[in-house]
Amino acid sequence: MSFRKDNRDYEAWLAKQCDIVKNDIAYKHRRMKKSPFIFLRATYFRWARKIGDWCPQLMDAPQLLAIGDLHLENFGTWRDADGRLVWGVNDFDEAAVMPYVLDLVRLVTSIQLAPHPAIDPRHAANAVLKGYREGLEDPQPTLLFEGQTWLRPYAEPAKGKPKKFWNDVDSYKEYAPPPRIARALIESLPNGTDKESIRLCRLLHKGGGSLGRPRYVAVGYWRGGQVLREAKALVPSAWYWANDPGKSRKSNFLALASSRYRAPDPFLDARHQFVFRRIAADSQKIELGADAGKKMHLNLLRAMGFDVASVHAAGSVPIKALQADLGKRPRGWLNAAAEIAVDKVKRDYREWRN
């Protein structure tokens, strides 16, 4: 089946799950022509449908609730209940039960597709796998001002980013969300927020794979500064659309975001088929941009593997079973699987561009 046919079918399905934003769908279509890396981010539905055909040797791995749409730019920062700055995977829109190795392969595939890669693909895959093994041995969150201070230059906002963030906030256009979403956004702001200051807006052109789903934000003024809460539509994972459309209509976002070895964001919530969260200059997804490949470092990739393991370690499969499965896989399996996926993604990308 052609990529274009899958894309049409998925978007028709998505339109039945939420009130899609047509301008964002058109914007996504344009972005998908920019590079194979951006294309991968925007097309998890295709990965979910085809990865079993592309890499059948992966499908016998133990199955657990996995991240699904994992890639280089699916990491970010947030504050936990004690105010600590935490780094890790921060988007679980596509979480579903699947072979655990698919998260690792998709991450390494995105690394190989990143523009201007500065690391040999085999070394990159080995770094991810090394971090993953370490994470299974000692699963825990990544704290930027305690155990993993070396990560701060990679995770904290770069020079000028906070200013750009607040400039973007000032440019948000007011928009009326559905009434129950508007109420939930306002209720999620801190007690004492100046009611006269609250602006409700719609966020356009935000995200990669989630483009087309409605996103709203409440901006208020509280104790000397602005506070923001975002609401993004939740739909069932594309994994179920691709592999078992009748199996589940429930999002698994919170189940993974708040799992045993995480330091979860206390402002994160899901209701009315939307996920609500605090956003700020130091609490958001980290976009590596056009220099994603140049910004990669083996220790950073190792940390990514570690965090993925901390997610998996809380799942239904015993850690020893995951370690045993890794132990029986041939040398170089992760890089080899990613190379196959890269070739297939590039083929779909060429079809889309043409």
N, C-alpha and C positions, 0 to 999 in steps of 0.2 A: 504494500500500500504506500502511495506517495506521501511525502511530508505534507504537501498542500492539502490533501484530502483529510489527513489527521488534524491539521490545523483548523480546517472548517468545522469538522465534527466536534472538536473540543470546544471551540468558541460557541457553537450552537448549544452544547451541553452547559457551558458556563453561564450563558444567558438565562438558563432555567434555574440556576442556583442563586443568582443575585441580579440586581439592576445594574448591568454593565455600563461603564462609561465609554461610549463609542469613540470619543476623541482620544482617550488613552489607548484604546485598541489600535487605532490608526497610528498613534505615536509609537507603540510597541512594534508594529509592522515595519516602520521606518528604521527603528533602532536595530532590529534583527538583521538588517543588511550591513551594519557597520563592521562587525567582526564575528568570527566563530565563537569567541568568548562571550560576547553579549548575546549571541544567538542561543548558546547553551543555557544561559541564565533565564531566557525568556520562554524556553520550550521544554519544561520538565515533563509535560504531558507526553511528548514524543519519546523521551528517554524511558518513561514508565511503560510505554507500549512496546518498545523495541529492544530494551537492554537484554531481555531474556533470549531473543533471537541472535543478537550480536555476540553475547558472551554466555552461552548456555552452561559453561563449566562453573558459573557462579551460583546457579540457581539451587544447588543442593546444600548451600550453607544454612546454618540454623536461622530461623526467622524470629524477629522480634520487632517491637515498635521502634522504627528507625526514622531518621530525619527526612530522608527522601531527596529533597531539593538542596543538596549540600554543594557548596562551591566556595571559591576563595573569598567572595564578598558576602558570605552568609555568617559573618562574625561581627560582633559589635560590643558595646559597653552599656552597663546599667548600674544602678545603685541597689544594693540588697537591703534587707530590713534593718541592718545595723549601719547603713550609710556607706558601706565599703564599695569601692569601685571594682566591678567584676567585668571580665572579658570572656567571651565565648560565643558559641552558636546562639543566635538570637532571633531566628525565624523558623518556626516549625509548621508553616502553613500546609506542607505536603506530608506531614508525618503519617505513616501507615505501617502495617505489619508486612515485612518483606525480608529477604536474605540480608543479613547485617552487612555483608561485604559490599553491597551496592553503594552504601554511603562512602566507603573508602575509595571505591573506583570512581565515583562521580567527582569527589574532591580532587583526586589526582588527574582526572580528565580535564577539569577546569584549570589546574596548574599548567598542564601541557598546552592548553589553548590560550593561556594568558599572553597578552602582547609583550614582546621583547623579553622572553624568559631569560633570567640570569643564572639559572641552575640547570644542570643536566637532568633530564627526566628520570633517569634511574636513581640518581641521588635524591631527587625530590620524593619519589615514591618510597624509598628506603627511610627517609626522614619521617614521613607521615606514619609509616608502619612502625617505626621505632617508638614514636610518641604514643601510638595506639597501644602497643604492648605495655608501655610504662603506665598508661592510664588504666589499663585493666588491673595492673598490680596494685595501684594506689589511687583509685578514682576520687577526685575532689575538684572543687571549682578553682578557677584561675583568678587570684586576687592581685590587683596591680600595685598595691602599696604594701604588700606583705611578701608572700612566697615568690611571686613572679614579677619583681620590680623591673627586670630587664625588658619586659614586654611593653613598658609604658611608651617608649618612643614610637612603637608600631600602632599602639591602641589609642593613645590620647589624641585629641584634635590637633592637627597640624597648625602652624602659624597662619593666622588669618581665617581659619575655619570657624571659630566661634563668632567672629564678626559677620561672616557670610551667613551663618545660620540665623542670626538675629535680623539681618537685612532681609533674608528670605521670609522670615515670620512677618515682618512689616509689610511685605508685598502680598501676603495671602488675601484673596478676595473673599468677601463675606458671602455665605451661602447657607441656605436653610436645609439641614439634614432631615431625614424622617423624624417625626416628633419624639418617638421613644429613644432614638439614638441621640438626639439633641439633649433630652433630659438626662440620659445616662452620662453624657460628656460633662454636662454642667455639674451633676452630682459627684463626679470623680475629681473635680477641682478641690483644692484645700478649703476647709471651713474658713470663712472670713474673706474669701476672694471678693473683690469689689464687683458686685453684680452689674453695675453700669459699664464696667470695662470689658465684659465678656464679649468676644467676637467668635461666632461660629463660621467656619470656612470649609471649603472643599479643597483637598490636596490633589493636584493634577500632576501627571508625569513623574510620579514617585514609585520607586521599586523597579523590579525586572520582570520576574515571572508573574507577579501579582498585578501588573498593569491591566487595567480594565475593571478591576474590582473597586467599588466606591471606597474612598478614604476621606474622613472628615477630621477636623481638629477644633478644639476649643482653646482659645487664647484668653487668659485673664490676668489681672494685676493683683498680686498678693504680697504684702509686706516688703515693698521696695522693688519688686521686679515682676517680670512676666512669668507665668506658668502655663504649660501646655499639656493637653491630653489628646491623644489620637485614637480614632476608631477606624478599624479596617475590616471590611467584610470577610467573613470566614466561609469557606465552602469545603465540601469533602475533598480529600486528597485526589489528585489526578491519578494516583496509583490505582484507586478503586475504579475510576472511569476507564482506565486502560485494561485492567485485569479482572475485575469482578464488580461491574457497575451496580449490582443489586445487593452488595454486601454491607455497605455502611454509608450513612449520610451524616455521620458525626465527625466533627473535627477533633483531632488528637493534640491540638496545639498546647493546651495547658498541661496535659499529662506529661509531656516531655519537658516543657519549660520549667516545671516545678518538681521534677523527679528527684530521687533520693540524694544524688551527689551534686546537685546544683545549689547555687546561692541565689534563689529566684528574686525577681523584681516584685516587690510587694504591691506595686501599682498595676501589675498585669492581671487582667480579668477577661473573661469571655461571657458574653450574654447577648441575646437578641441576634445571634449569628454574626456577631462582630467581636473582634478582639480589641480591648482597650489597654492603653499603656501611656506612661509618662514619656515624653520626649524632651530632650534638652541638648545643649551643645556638647555635653559629655555623656549623653545617654542616647545613642543612636547607632544605626548600622554604619560600619566603616567601609567606605567606598574607596578602593585602591585606584580606580580610574584607568586612564590610558597607559600609565606606567606600572600596572599591576605586576607584570613580570619582573621589572627591575626592583620592585620593593620586596620581593620574596627573599627570605633568608632561611637557611636550613633549620635554625632553631624555631623560627616562626611556624614553619610547616610541621615541625615536631610538636609544637604546642597545639596546633590544630588537631593533629591526630590524637593527642592526649585528651582534649576536650570531647572529641567524638566518643572516645572510649568511656569517658565519665557518663555520657548519655546512655550508651549501650549497657554499661555495667549495672544500671538500675532496672534493666528489662527482665523479661520472663525467662531468658536463657541463662543458666549459671555461668559465671565468669570462667570456670574451668572448662566448660564446653566450648566457649568461644576461643579460649587459648588452645584447646585441642584441635579445633578446626583450623586455626591459623598454622599450627604445627605440621599439619598434613599437606598443606598447600605447597606446590613446587616453588623453588627459588625463582624470584623475578615475576611471580604471578600477577602482582598488583600493577606493575609497570606494563606488562604485556596486555592485560585486560584494558587498561587505560588507552594504550596505543590503538587497539581495535576500536574502542568507542570514539576516540578522536577522529579516526578515519571516517567513521559513519556519520558523525556530527558534521564534519566538513562537507560530506556529500550532500546532506540535507541542506546545509547552508548554501551551497552552490545552486541547488534546486530553487531555493527561496530567492536568491539574488537574480536568477535568470527568469 
